[in-house]
């Protein structure tokens, strides 16, 4: 068993750059990845890219090892409501 298998990783800033590369690496190590991003379309494209690079099949129904939450964490008022 891989050290990351069965772990859930919530990654902010994960639709580009270092965050995305970290997500790819963790996905390859069999962790469950939850991306956090502001743009739904970009999140969906990134989920598919990470899954492809990590050799994971993403289905429209059922549980996936790569998914996302659409959220803007840049403004405290939006986070706290």
SEZA-788265 format. One record per residue: z, y, x of N, C-alpha, C, CB in turn; residue number from 1; chain. Coordinates in steps of 0.02 Angstrom, whole numbers, plus 50000, padded with zeros to 5 digits. Glycine has a CB too. Layout:
// SEZA-788265
{n.up Z	n.north Y	n.east X	ca.up Z	ca.north Y	ca.east X	c.up Z	c.north Y	c.east X	cb.up Z	cb.north Y	cb.east X	i NUM	ch A};
...
// end
This chain:
// SEZA-788265
{n.up 50000	n.north 49940	n.east 50043	ca.up 50000	ca.north 50000	ca.east 50000	c.up 50000	c.north 50062	c.east 50044	cb.up 50062	cb.north 50000	cb.east 49952	i 1	ch A};
{n.up 49957	n.north 50110	n.east 50027	ca.up 49953	ca.north 50173	ca.east 50063	c.up 50014	c.north 50215	c.east 50047	cb.up 49888	cb.north 50211	cb.east 50045	i 2	ch A};
{n.up 50037	n.north 50256	n.east 50093	ca.up 50096	ca.north 50297	ca.east 50083	c.up 50088	c.north 50346	c.east 50025	cb.up 50111	cb.north 50336	cb.east 50147	i 3	ch A};
{n.up 50027	n.north 50367	n.east 50008	ca.up 50016	ca.north 50414	ca.east 49954	c.up 49998	c.north 50380	c.east 49888	cb.up 49961	cb.north 50462	cb.east 49973	i 4	ch A};
{n.up 49986	n.north 50316	n.east 49888	ca.up 49969	ca.north 50280	ca.east 49827	c.up 50026	c.north 50285	c.east 49777	cb.up 49952	cb.north 50206	cb.east 49842	i 5	ch A};
{n.up 50009	n.north 50305	n.east 49716	ca.up 50059	ca.north 50313	ca.east 49664	c.up 50092	c.north 50381	c.east 49662	cb.up 50112	cb.north 50261	cb.east 49672	i 6	ch A};
{n.up 50078	n.north 50423	n.east 49711	ca.up 50106	ca.north 50491	ca.east 49713	c.up 50061	c.north 50538	c.east 49673	cb.up 50114	cb.north 50516	cb.east 49786	i 7	ch A};
{n.up 50091	n.north 50589	n.east 49643	ca.up 50054	ca.north 50640	ca.east 49606	c.up 50058	c.north 50705	c.east 49644	cb.up 50082	cb.north 50648	cb.east 49533	i 8	ch A};
{n.up 50000	n.north 50734	n.east 49660	ca.up 49996	ca.north 50795	ca.east 49700	c.up 49965	c.north 50851	c.east 49659	cb.up 49955	cb.north 50784	cb.east 49764	i 9	ch A};
{n.up 50003	n.north 50904	n.east 49647	ca.up 49979	ca.north 50963	ca.east 49611	c.up 49960	c.north 51014	c.east 49665	cb.up 50034	cb.north 50992	cb.east 49562	i 10	ch A};
{n.up 49896	n.north 51033	n.east 49667	ca.up 49871	ca.north 51075	ca.east 49721	c.up 49842	c.north 51139	c.east 49692	cb.up 49818	cb.north 51038	cb.east 49762	i 11	ch A};
{n.up 49873	n.north 51196	n.east 49710	ca.up 49847	ca.north 51261	ca.east 49690	c.up 49794	c.north 51283	c.east 49741	cb.up 49903	cb.north 51314	cb.east 49683	i 12	ch A};
{n.up 49750	n.north 51327	n.east 49720	ca.up 49697	ca.north 51350	ca.east 49765	c.up 49652	c.north 51293	c.east 49787	cb.up 49726	cb.north 51383	cb.east 49826	i 13	ch A};
{n.up 49641	n.north 51246	n.east 49742	ca.up 49609	ca.north 51183	ca.east 49761	c.up 49535	c.north 51179	c.east 49744	cb.up 49644	cb.north 51126	cb.east 49729	i 14	ch A};
{n.up 49506	n.north 51234	n.east 49720	ca.up 49434	ca.north 51231	ca.east 49703	c.up 49390	c.north 51253	c.east 49761	cb.up 49421	cb.north 51274	cb.east 49643	i 15	ch A};
{n.up 49421	n.north 51272	n.east 49817	ca.up 49381	ca.north 51291	ca.east 49876	c.up 49424	c.north 51288	c.east 49939	cb.up 49351	cb.north 51362	cb.east 49867	i 16	ch A};
{n.up 49391	n.north 51292	n.east 49995	ca.up 49425	ca.north 51298	ca.east 50059	c.up 49474	c.north 51243	c.east 50077	cb.up 49460	cb.north 51362	cb.east 50061	i 17	ch A};
{n.up 49529	n.north 51264	n.east 50107	ca.up 49579	ca.north 51216	ca.east 50131	c.up 49609	c.north 51176	c.east 50074	cb.up 49635	cb.north 51253	cb.east 50168	i 18	ch A};
{n.up 49622	n.north 51208	n.east 50018	ca.up 49651	ca.north 51172	ca.east 49961	c.up 49607	c.north 51115	c.east 49938	cb.up 49662	cb.north 51219	cb.east 49903	i 19	ch A};
{n.up 49541	n.north 51126	n.east 49935	ca.up 49495	ca.north 51074	ca.east 49914	c.up 49493	c.north 51017	c.east 49966	cb.up 49424	cb.north 51102	cb.east 49904	i 20	ch A};
{n.up 49493	n.north 51034	n.east 50030	ca.up 49491	ca.north 50983	ca.east 50082	c.up 49555	c.north 50941	c.east 50082	cb.up 49480	cb.north 51014	cb.east 50150	i 21	ch A};
{n.up 49611	n.north 50973	n.east 50069	ca.up 49674	ca.north 50936	ca.east 50063	c.up 49670	c.north 50888	c.east 50004	cb.up 49735	cb.north 50984	cb.east 50055	i 22	ch A};
{n.up 49644	n.north 50912	n.east 49948	ca.up 49636	ca.north 50869	ca.east 49889	c.up 49592	c.north 50809	c.east 49903	cb.up 49608	cb.north 50910	cb.east 49831	i 23	ch A};
{n.up 49537	n.north 50820	n.east 49939	ca.up 49493	ca.north 50764	ca.east 49957	c.up 49530	c.north 50713	c.east 50000	cb.up 49430	cb.north 50790	cb.east 49995	i 24	ch A};
{n.up 49566	n.north 50737	n.east 50050	ca.up 49603	ca.north 50692	ca.east 50094	c.up 49655	c.north 50652	c.east 50057	cb.up 49636	cb.north 50732	cb.east 50149	i 25	ch A};
{n.up 49692	n.north 50684	n.east 50013	ca.up 49744	ca.north 50649	ca.east 49974	c.up 49712	c.north 50600	c.east 49925	cb.up 49788	cb.north 50699	cb.east 49936	i 26	ch A};
{n.up 49656	n.north 50618	n.east 49896	ca.up 49621	ca.north 50573	ca.east 49850	c.up 49598	c.north 50510	c.east 49887	cb.up 49561	cb.north 50608	cb.east 49817	i 27	ch A};
{n.up 49573	n.north 50520	n.east 49948	ca.up 49552	ca.north 50462	ca.east 49989	c.up 49611	c.north 50417	c.east 50006	cb.up 49518	cb.north 50486	cb.east 50053	i 28	ch A};
{n.up 49671	n.north 50446	n.east 50007	ca.up 49732	ca.north 50407	ca.east 50021	c.up 49762	c.north 50378	c.east 49957	cb.up 49784	cb.north 50451	cb.east 50056	i 29	ch A};
{n.up 49724	n.north 50382	n.east 49902	ca.up 49742	ca.north 50352	ca.east 49837	c.up 49797	c.north 50389	c.east 49798	cb.up 49763	cb.north 50282	cb.east 49848	i 30	ch A};
{n.up 49808	n.north 50452	n.east 49815	ca.up 49855	ca.north 50493	ca.east 49775	c.up 49820	c.north 50514	c.east 49711	cb.up 49880	cb.north 50555	cb.east 49816	i 31	ch A};
{n.up 49859	n.north 50529	n.east 49659	ca.up 49833	ca.north 50559	ca.east 49598	c.up 49832	c.north 50634	c.east 49610	cb.up 49875	cb.north 50540	cb.east 49535	i 32	ch A};
{n.up 49775	n.north 50666	n.east 49598	ca.up 49766	ca.north 50736	ca.east 49613	c.up 49760	c.north 50777	c.east 49549	cb.up 49704	cb.north 50747	cb.east 49657	i 33	ch A};
{n.up 49799	n.north 50831	n.east 49545	ca.up 49792	ca.north 50879	ca.east 49491	c.up 49777	c.north 50946	c.east 49523	cb.up 49858	cb.north 50882	cb.east 49446	i 34	ch A};
{n.up 49716	n.north 50970	n.east 49511	ca.up 49695	ca.north 51035	ca.east 49537	c.up 49720	c.north 51090	c.east 49491	cb.up 49618	cb.north 51038	cb.east 49545	i 35	ch A};
{n.up 49734	n.north 51148	n.east 49519	ca.up 49750	ca.north 51207	ca.east 49479	c.up 49700	c.north 51261	c.east 49498	cb.up 49824	cb.north 51231	cb.east 49492	i 36	ch A};
{n.up 49664	n.north 51286	n.east 49447	ca.up 49614	ca.north 51338	ca.east 49459	c.up 49606	c.north 51384	c.east 49400	cb.up 49548	cb.north 51307	cb.east 49477	i 37	ch A};
{n.up 49577	n.north 51442	n.east 49412	ca.up 49569	ca.north 51492	ca.east 49359	c.up 49506	c.north 51482	c.east 49317	cb.up 49567	cb.north 51561	cb.east 49389	i 38	ch A};
{n.up 49456	n.north 51450	n.east 49346	ca.up 49390	ca.north 51444	ca.east 49313	c.up 49377	c.north 51372	c.east 49293	cb.up 49334	cb.north 51470	cb.east 49360	i 39	ch A};
{n.up 49371	n.north 51360	n.east 49227	ca.up 49362	ca.north 51292	ca.east 49201	c.up 49301	c.north 51258	c.east 49231	cb.up 49356	cb.north 51294	cb.east 49125	i 40	ch A};
{n.up 49244	n.north 51293	n.east 49232	ca.up 49183	ca.north 51263	ca.east 49258	c.up 49189	c.north 51244	c.east 49331	cb.up 49124	cb.north 51311	cb.east 49249	i 41	ch A};
{n.up 49220	n.north 51288	n.east 49370	ca.up 49230	ca.north 51274	ca.east 49441	c.up 49278	c.north 51215	c.east 49451	cb.up 49258	cb.north 51337	cb.east 49478	i 42	ch A};
{n.up 49331	n.north 51212	n.east 49409	ca.up 49378	ca.north 51155	ca.east 49412	c.up 49342	c.north 51090	c.east 49398	cb.up 49436	cb.north 51166	cb.east 49363	i 43	ch A};
{n.up 49302	n.north 51089	n.east 49345	ca.up 49266	ca.north 51028	ca.east 49327	c.up 49218	c.north 51006	c.east 49381	cb.up 49228	cb.north 51038	cb.east 49261	i 44	ch A};
{n.up 49182	n.north 51054	n.east 49411	ca.up 49136	ca.north 51037	ca.east 49466	c.up 49174	c.north 51011	c.east 49527	cb.up 49094	cb.north 51099	cb.east 49485	i 45	ch A};
{n.up 49232	n.north 51041	n.east 49540	ca.up 49272	ca.north 51020	ca.east 49598	c.up 49302	c.north 50951	c.east 49587	cb.up 49328	cb.north 51070	cb.east 49611	i 46	ch A};
{n.up 49324	n.north 50936	n.east 49526	ca.up 49349	ca.north 50869	ca.east 49510	c.up 49295	c.north 50817	c.east 49526	cb.up 49370	cb.north 50863	cb.east 49436	i 47	ch A};
{n.up 49234	n.north 50831	n.east 49503	ca.up 49179	ca.north 50784	ca.east 49515	c.up 49163	c.north 50777	c.east 49589	cb.up 49116	cb.north 50807	cb.east 49477	i 48	ch A};
{n.up 49163	n.north 50834	n.east 49625	ca.up 49149	ca.north 50831	ca.east 49697	c.up 49201	c.north 50791	c.east 49735	cb.up 49145	cb.north 50903	cb.east 49726	i 49	ch A};
{n.up 49265	n.north 50804	n.east 49720	ca.up 49319	ca.north 50767	ca.east 49754	c.up 49314	c.north 50693	c.east 49738	cb.up 49388	cb.north 50795	cb.east 49733	i 50	ch A};
{n.up 49302	n.north 50677	n.east 49675	ca.up 49295	ca.north 50607	ca.east 49655	c.up 49238	c.north 50574	c.east 49693	cb.up 49285	cb.north 50600	cb.east 49579	i 51	ch A};
{n.up 49181	n.north 50607	n.east 49696	ca.up 49123	ca.north 50580	ca.east 49732	c.up 49139	c.north 50569	c.east 49805	cb.up 49063	cb.north 50626	cb.east 49724	i 52	ch A};
{n.up 49169	n.north 50618	n.east 49837	ca.up 49184	ca.north 50613	ca.east 49909	c.up 49237	c.north 50560	c.east 49923	cb.up 49207	cb.north 50680	cb.east 49935	i 53	ch A};
{n.up 49282	n.north 50548	n.east 49875	ca.up 49335	ca.north 50499	ca.east 49885	c.up 49317	c.north 50430	c.east 49857	cb.up 49399	cb.north 50524	cb.east 49854	i 54	ch A};
{n.up 49258	n.north 50425	n.east 49826	ca.up 49237	ca.north 50360	ca.east 49798	c.up 49274	c.north 50341	c.east 49735	cb.up 49247	cb.north 50307	cb.east 49849	i 55	ch A};
{n.up 49289	n.north 50391	n.east 49693	ca.up 49326	ca.north 50380	ca.east 49631	c.up 49279	c.north 50391	c.east 49572	cb.up 49388	cb.north 50427	cb.east 49627	i 56	ch A};
{n.up 49285	n.north 50349	n.east 49522	ca.up 49245	ca.north 50357	ca.east 49461	c.up 49286	c.north 50398	c.east 49412	cb.up 49226	cb.north 50287	cb.east 49429	i 57	ch A};
{n.up 49257	n.north 50452	n.east 49386	ca.up 49290	ca.north 50495	ca.east 49337	c.up 49260	c.north 50481	c.east 49269	cb.up 49283	cb.north 50571	cb.east 49356	i 58	ch A};
{n.up 49303	n.north 50466	n.east 49220	ca.up 49279	ca.north 50452	ca.east 49152	c.up 49300	c.north 50509	c.east 49106	cb.up 49307	cb.north 50384	cb.east 49126	i 59	ch A};
{n.up 49263	n.north 50516	n.east 49051	ca.up 49278	ca.north 50568	ca.east 49001	c.up 49339	c.north 50548	c.east 48959	cb.up 49218	cb.north 50580	cb.east 48956	i 60	ch A};
{n.up 49353	n.north 50484	n.east 48955	ca.up 49411	ca.north 50461	ca.east 48918	c.up 49454	c.north 50418	c.east 48963	cb.up 49390	cb.north 50422	cb.east 48853	i 61	ch A};
{n.up 49516	n.north 50419	n.east 48951	ca.up 49561	ca.north 50378	ca.east 48992	c.up 49593	c.north 50418	c.east 49048	cb.up 49523	cb.north 50319	cb.east 49020	i 62	ch A};
{n.up 49631	n.north 50383	n.east 49088	ca.up 49669	ca.north 50414	ca.east 49142	c.up 49626	c.north 50417	c.east 49206	cb.up 49734	cb.north 50375	cb.east 49155	i 63	ch A};
{n.up 49626	n.north 50475	n.east 49237	ca.up 49588	ca.north 50484	ca.east 49299	c.up 49635	c.north 50502	c.east 49356	cb.up 49534	cb.north 50538	cb.east 49290	i 64	ch A};
{n.up 49616	n.north 50483	n.east 49416	ca.up 49656	ca.north 50500	ca.east 49475	c.up 49643	c.north 50571	c.east 49499	cb.up 49641	cb.north 50451	cb.east 49532	i 65	ch A};
{n.up 49591	n.north 50603	n.east 49472	ca.up 49577	ca.north 50674	ca.east 49489	c.up 49567	c.north 50711	c.east 49423	cb.up 49514	cb.north 50681	cb.east 49536	i 66	ch A};
{n.up 49608	n.north 50763	n.east 49413	ca.up 49602	ca.north 50803	ca.east 49352	c.up 49620	c.north 50875	c.east 49369	cb.up 49648	cb.north 50775	cb.east 49294	i 67	ch A};
{n.up 49622	n.north 50918	n.east 49319	ca.up 49638	ca.north 50989	ca.east 49333	c.up 49677	c.north 51021	c.east 49277	cb.up 49574	cb.north 51028	cb.east 49346	i 68	ch A};
{n.up 49709	n.north 51076	n.east 49295	ca.up 49742	ca.north 51120	ca.east 49247	c.up 49711	c.north 51189	c.east 49258	cb.up 49821	cb.north 51122	cb.east 49257	i 69	ch A};
{n.up 49686	n.north 51219	n.east 49204	ca.up 49659	ca.north 51287	ca.east 49209	c.up 49717	c.north 51336	c.east 49203	cb.up 49605	cb.north 51300	cb.east 49154	i 70	ch A};
{n.up 49729	n.north 51374	n.east 49256	ca.up 49785	ca.north 51421	ca.east 49256	c.up 49773	c.north 51476	c.east 49307	cb.up 49852	cb.north 51385	cb.east 49271	i 71	ch A};
{n.up 49796	n.north 51536	n.east 49291	ca.up 49793	ca.north 51592	ca.east 49337	c.up 49864	c.north 51606	c.east 49360	cb.up 49760	cb.north 51656	cb.east 49304	i 72	ch A};
{n.up 49879	n.north 51589	n.east 49422	ca.up 49946	ca.north 51598	ca.east 49449	c.up 49951	c.north 51661	c.east 49491	cb.up 49966	cb.north 51537	cb.east 49491	i 73	ch A};
{n.up 49900	n.north 51704	n.east 49489	ca.up 49899	ca.north 51763	ca.east 49532	c.up 49942	c.north 51820	c.east 49505	cb.up 49828	cb.north 51787	cb.east 49540	i 74	ch A};
{n.up 49956	n.north 51821	n.east 49440	ca.up 49997	ca.north 51874	ca.east 49411	c.up 50060	c.north 51844	c.east 49381	cb.up 49957	cb.north 51913	cb.east 49359	i 75	ch A};
{n.up 50117	n.north 51868	n.east 49403	ca.up 50181	ca.north 51841	ca.east 49379	c.up 50188	c.north 51846	c.east 49303	cb.up 50239	cb.north 51878	cb.east 49413	i 76	ch A};
{n.up 50164	n.north 51899	n.east 49273	ca.up 50169	ca.north 51907	ca.east 49200	c.up 50133	c.north 51851	c.east 49163	cb.up 50142	cb.north 51974	cb.east 49179	i 77	ch A};
{n.up 50077	n.north 51827	n.east 49190	ca.up 50040	ca.north 51773	ca.east 49158	c.up 50077	c.north 51707	c.east 49164	cb.up 49970	cb.north 51767	cb.east 49188	i 78	ch A};
{n.up 50115	n.north 51700	n.east 49218	ca.up 50152	ca.north 51638	ca.east 49229	c.up 50213	c.north 51635	c.east 49184	cb.up 50173	cb.north 51631	cb.east 49303	i 79	ch A};
{n.up 50250	n.north 51691	n.east 49181	ca.up 50313	ca.north 51693	ca.east 49143	c.up 50303	c.north 51706	c.east 49069	cb.up 50357	cb.north 51746	cb.east 49172	i 80	ch A};
{n.up 50244	n.north 51730	n.east 49049	ca.up 50230	ca.north 51742	ca.east 48979	c.up 50256	c.north 51808	c.east 48960	cb.up 50260	cb.north 51690	cb.east 48934	i 81	ch A};
// end
